[in-house]
């Protein structure tokens, strides 16, 4: 499979996108991570996330993130072989120390314990500490909804976003995610940044040489700006919905920062020390078992929730994640396309002198 990827690279001289099957996406991700010395748990955990992003049509969280993973490794800001440490804080509370590794490895170690506690206690919370985080939160929510649990997750990032009325970065993009299990249907999941847009979207605009829409960011003087490089390097991103998004961003800072004794977005950016690595900090995940709350009423209440979703769709609304699920069905059959420039950048990471 790697030989086919290499053959594509050597035989392709155009500028069009590169077509890959999902197996080839995984091979490209795993071999690149292995080339840079990541242990197998990190290789597989990170590759799972990258493949899921491409599979579900989320280009800003797909193979593009591989560039940041390797840059973070080269900067010495992620441990390539950290072994997580799990700590039980209370009957319904867990913390897992990622020990400077990627969040995926720590989460996978803690996930079965979180599910067990949620089913035993009715509700459980997990704090992931000292983790490097680059992924979308829906990837952490889906295993919980697959287990029949209601779930929430949030994490700070680097201080890139100004509070409403401000002009200097203070908050991270600070995503917030929620999941609701649905019998015989894909779960209802939303996952959005509390910033006007995910930072990866602005980075993709910069790579493509395209301006960003007004309302995404400001320059160093606090003026509206549509140049992605200026916003990313000298200005600040904006929260969505003005003061409402900023309040949610502050909530995420508190829940996944001081509440679990971890970094705020300002702390993470200071730790970064100008290397432009992925954020370091914490993540809070809460899982709720509806069967413990509802007992014999559970099936009836889940069915009542379906009437809400039917009413939304009946008005022509699109449920969150619906587009991801549609993209998933297509990519499983037809594969995905990635930009030629991104493919070439990844292939360059696999050269002997790139490690």
Secondary structure in CASP SS format (residue, H / E / C, confidence):
PFRMAT SS
TARGET T0000
AUTHOR 0000-0000-0000
METHOD secondary structure of the structure
MODEL  1
X C 1.00
X H 1.00
X H 1.00
X H 1.00
X H 1.00
X H 1.00
X H 1.00
X H 1.00
X H 1.00
X H 1.00
X H 1.00
X C 1.00
X C 1.00
X C 1.00
X C 1.00
X C 1.00
X C 1.00
X E 1.00
X E 1.00
X E 1.00
X C 1.00
X H 1.00
X H 1.00
X H 1.00
X H 1.00
X H 1.00
X H 1.00
X H 1.00
X H 1.00
X H 1.00
X H 1.00
X H 1.00
X H 1.00
X H 1.00
X H 1.00
X C 1.00
X C 1.00
X C 1.00
X C 1.00
X H 1.00
X H 1.00
X H 1.00
X H 1.00
X H 1.00
X H 1.00
X H 1.00
X H 1.00
X H 1.00
X H 1.00
X H 1.00
X H 1.00
X H 1.00
X H 1.00
X H 1.00
X H 1.00
X C 1.00
X C 1.00
X C 1.00
X H 1.00
X H 1.00
X H 1.00
X C 1.00
X C 1.00
X H 1.00
X H 1.00
X H 1.00
X H 1.00
X H 1.00
X H 1.00
X H 1.00
X H 1.00
X H 1.00
X H 1.00
X H 1.00
X C 1.00
X C 1.00
X C 1.00
X C 1.00
X C 1.00
X C 1.00
X C 1.00
X C 1.00
X C 1.00
X C 1.00
X E 1.00
X E 1.00
X E 1.00
X E 1.00
X E 1.00
X E 1.00
X C 1.00
X C 1.00
X E 1.00
X E 1.00
X E 1.00
X E 1.00
X E 1.00
X C 1.00
X C 1.00
X C 1.00
X C 1.00
X E 1.00
X H 1.00
X H 1.00
X H 1.00
X H 1.00
X H 1.00
X H 1.00
X H 1.00
X H 1.00
X H 1.00
X H 1.00
X H 1.00
X H 1.00
X H 1.00
X H 1.00
X H 1.00
X H 1.00
X H 1.00
X H 1.00
X H 1.00
X C 1.00
X E 1.00
X E 1.00
X E 1.00
X E 1.00
X E 1.00
X E 1.00
X E 1.00
X E 1.00
X E 1.00
X E 1.00
X E 1.00
X C 1.00
X C 1.00
X C 1.00
X C 1.00
X H 1.00
X H 1.00
X H 1.00
X H 1.00
X H 1.00
X H 1.00
X H 1.00
X H 1.00
X H 1.00
X C 1.00
X C 1.00
X E 1.00
X E 1.00
X E 1.00
X E 1.00
X E 1.00
X E 1.00
X E 1.00
X C 1.00
X C 1.00
X C 1.00
X C 1.00
X C 1.00
X E 1.00
X E 1.00
X C 1.00
X C 1.00
X C 1.00
X C 1.00
X C 1.00
X C 1.00
X E 1.00
X E 1.00
X E 1.00
X C 1.00
X C 1.00
X C 1.00
X C 1.00
X E 1.00
X E 1.00
X E 1.00
X E 1.00
X E 1.00
X E 1.00
X E 1.00
X C 1.00
X C 1.00
X E 1.00
X E 1.00
X E 1.00
X E 1.00
X E 1.00
X E 1.00
X E 1.00
X E 1.00
X C 1.00
X C 1.00
X E 1.00
X C 1.00
X C 1.00
X C 1.00
X H 1.00
X H 1.00
X H 1.00
X H 1.00
X H 1.00
X H 1.00
X H 1.00
X H 1.00
X H 1.00
X H 1.00
X C 1.00
X C 1.00
X C 1.00
X C 1.00
X C 1.00
X C 1.00
X C 1.00
X C 1.00
X E 1.00
X E 1.00
X C 1.00
X C 1.00
X C 1.00
X C 1.00
X C 1.00
X E 1.00
X E 1.00
X C 1.00
X C 1.00
X H 1.00
X H 1.00
X H 1.00
X H 1.00
X H 1.00
X H 1.00
X C 1.00
X C 1.00
X E 1.00
X E 1.00
X E 1.00
X E 1.00
X C 1.00
X C 1.00
X C 1.00
X H 1.00
X H 1.00
X H 1.00
X H 1.00
X H 1.00
X H 1.00
X H 1.00
X H 1.00
X H 1.00
X H 1.00
X H 1.00
X H 1.00
X H 1.00
X C 1.00
X C 1.00
X H 1.00
X H 1.00
X H 1.00
X C 1.00
X C 1.00
X C 1.00
X C 1.00
X H 1.00
X H 1.00
X H 1.00
X H 1.00
X H 1.00
X H 1.00
X H 1.00
X H 1.00
X C 1.00
X C 1.00
X C 1.00
X C 1.00
X C 1.00
X C 1.00
X E 1.00
X E 1.00
X E 1.00
X E 1.00
X E 1.00
X E 1.00
X E 1.00
X E 1.00
X E 1.00
X E 1.00
X E 1.00
X H 1.00
X H 1.00
X H 1.00
X H 1.00
X H 1.00
X H 1.00
X H 1.00
X H 1.00
X H 1.00
X H 1.00
X H 1.00
X H 1.00
X H 1.00
X H 1.00
X H 1.00
X H 1.00
X H 1.00
X H 1.00
X H 1.00
X H 1.00
X H 1.00
X H 1.00
X H 1.00
X H 1.00
X H 1.00
X C 1.00
X C 1.00
X C 1.00
X C 1.00
X C 1.00
X C 1.00
X C 1.00
X H 1.00
X H 1.00
X H 1.00
X H 1.00
X H 1.00
X H 1.00
X H 1.00
X H 1.00
X H 1.00
X H 1.00
X H 1.00
X H 1.00
X H 1.00
X C 1.00
X E 1.00
X E 1.00
X E 1.00
X C 1.00
X H 1.00
X H 1.00
X H 1.00
X H 1.00
X H 1.00
X H 1.00
X H 1.00
X H 1.00
X H 1.00
X H 1.00
X C 1.00
X C 1.00
X H 1.00
X H 1.00
X H 1.00
X C 1.00
END
